[in-house]
């Protein structure tokens, strides 16, 4: 019984740690994006004229940058352009901006997954505790006549 209670307690503690870490990550990434004061433009692929503070607006801004830079570079990516092409610097900056925005989108996803896993661990721990309270230990009995 002691091992089941220990596993249950550790599962709940680990779940709470995951949830707290996920919330902290979500808040940190949201605040970092908000500090940049990015707003999706009028011609955004989606969610136009919105402050970039969450995963959806960050994704829309990254996709809008991609579309706009491809229009500027006639469909060429940074690595496909001649080194002497003056548009290459624009493509390079756009690539870096997109990578940063996609990193924040990924961070939001990992935070959401960690929170979900935390909830799962808490539920498993509580379920183990509930089961251990309902388990009846077998009684040792000696056979009759012997």
BELKA-V954414 format. One record per residue. N is the residue number from 1. RES is the residue in one small letter. PHI is phi in whole degrees, 0 to 359 (NA if undefined). Layout:
# BELKA-V954414
N,RES,PHI
N,RES,PHI
This chain:
# BELKA-V954414
1,x,NA
2,x,297
3,x,292
4,x,295
5,x,293
6,x,296
7,x,297
8,x,297
9,x,297
10,x,297
11,x,296
12,x,295
13,x,298
14,x,299
15,x,298
16,x,295
17,x,299
18,x,298
19,x,295
20,x,297
21,x,297
22,x,295
23,x,296
24,x,298
25,x,296
26,x,302
27,x,296
28,x,298
29,x,293
30,x,300
31,x,294
32,x,296
33,x,295
34,x,297
35,x,298
36,x,282
37,x,55
38,x,271
39,x,234
40,x,295
41,x,284
42,x,300
43,x,266
44,x,300
45,x,301
46,x,204
47,x,50
48,x,294
49,x,56
50,x,238
51,x,290
52,x,276
53,x,220
54,x,223
55,x,295
56,x,286
57,x,291
58,x,296
59,x,297
60,x,299
61,x,295
62,x,298
63,x,292
64,x,293
65,x,301
66,x,301
67,x,299
68,x,294
69,x,289
70,x,294
71,x,295
72,x,291
73,x,259
74,x,56
75,x,83
76,x,266
77,x,274
78,x,309
79,x,291
80,x,271
81,x,270
82,x,296
83,x,297
84,x,271
85,x,292
86,x,295
87,x,282
88,x,297
89,x,296
90,x,296
91,x,296
92,x,294
93,x,300
94,x,298
95,x,298
96,x,295
97,x,297
98,x,300
99,x,300
100,x,295
101,x,294
102,x,294
103,x,295
104,x,292
105,x,299
106,x,298
107,x,298
108,x,298
109,x,295
110,x,294
111,x,297
112,x,296
113,x,295
114,x,297
115,x,296
116,x,298
117,x,294
118,x,299
119,x,299
120,x,299
121,x,297
122,x,298
123,x,296
124,x,297
125,x,299
126,x,292
127,x,295
128,x,297
129,x,295
130,x,296
131,x,296
132,x,294
133,x,284
134,x,256
135,x,281
136,x,261
137,x,289
138,x,293
139,x,275
140,x,276
141,x,229
142,x,260
143,x,297
144,x,296
145,x,80
146,x,197
